[in-house]
Amino acid sequence: MYAIVETGGKQYQVEEGRYVDIELLDGEKDSKVVFDKIVMIVNGKKSKVGQPYVTGASAEGKIVLNGKAKKIIVYKQRPKKGYRKKQGHRQGFTRVMISKIRTSAQKKAATEETAEA
């Protein structure tokens, strides 16, 4: 089972037990993150497509790392003018380990179990 999550203006495919590198989030290492904008959940015949989001679905994870990506070089030059400009950039990212992907039915079952116990 996997889900398509929207965060930071982009969509990412997430799966339980795997990590994903996303746009930089505000949060410390080992803090919990909940993604509630689930575009699609793929689970065989139980797949759900949102319009635009799947209602009641969420993905939970933990921040593993706040880091920077590999440096890219931006080089500008105008021929015969003596204009040269070299600039580097490192994009920040957050690595999140996905622990749970839940649908609304799974959330109801989990709350009923805690109520019974």
N, C-alpha and C positions, 0 to 999 in steps of 0.2 A: 504494500500500500504506500502510495506517495501522494503529495499534495502540491499544488501550485500556489505560492504565497506571493502577495504583493507588498513590497516595502521599499521605501526610498525611491518611489517612482519606477521601480523595475519589478519584474516577476521572476521568481526563483522556484526551481523544483526541489522540494525537501522530502526527506525520507527518515523514518525513525532510526536512530543509531548512527546517523551520518552527520557530518558537519557541512556547513555552507558558508561561503564568504560573501557578505552583503555590505551595502553602504554603511559608513561609520554611524554607530548608534551611541547615544549617551547612556553610559552604564559602565560599572566596574566589572573586573574579571570575577567570574563565579556568580554573577547576579542573574536572576531569572528573567526571561523575555517571553512574552506571549504575542503571537501573531494572530490577529482576528480577521484580517482581510484574506480569506481563503477563496481563490478564484475557482478551483476545481479539486475534487478528491477522486483519485483513481484507485478502485478496489474491486477489480473484476466486474461482475454484474451489479455491484452495489455502488458504482461510480456516480458522483453527483457533480453537476455543472452549475455554477452560480450565475445569477442575473442581477447585478454583476458579481456578487459574492454569495457563497454558500452560507445560509443563515444558521447560526448556532455552532458553527465549526471553528476550531482554533488549533494552533500548533504551538507547543511549548518547547522552550529550549533554554540553554545556559550559555552565557558568554564565556568563550574559552580564551579569546585573544583579541586585543585591540592593537592593530599593527598598521604598517604601511606597505604598499605594493612595490614592485620593482620600479626603479627610476626610469622615466622616459625623458628623452632629450628633444627639446623644441629648438630648432635652428632656423633662423631667418637670415636671408642675404639678398641684397639687391645688386645685380651685376653692374660693374663699371661705376659704382657710386661710393664704394668703401663702407657700405652699411652692413654690419654683421651683428647678430644678436643670438646668444646661446643661453638657453634657459632650461632648467630641469624641473621635473615635477614628480612627486610621490603621492599617489592617492591613498587616503586612509581607508581602512576596511575593518570590519568586525567579523570574527569567526564565531559562529554559533553552532553548538552541538544540539541537534533536535532530539528531544526525549519522547514526546508524545504528539500524536496527531489524533484529535478527537472530533467526532461528529456530534450532533445534538442528541442522537439516540444513545451514544456511549456516555455522554455527560449525564443523562437521566439515569442510566443504569448505575453509574458511579455514585450519584447522590442517594439513590435508593439503598445501595449497599451500606453507605455510611449511616443512613438513618436506621437501618435494621440493627447495626452493630452497637 
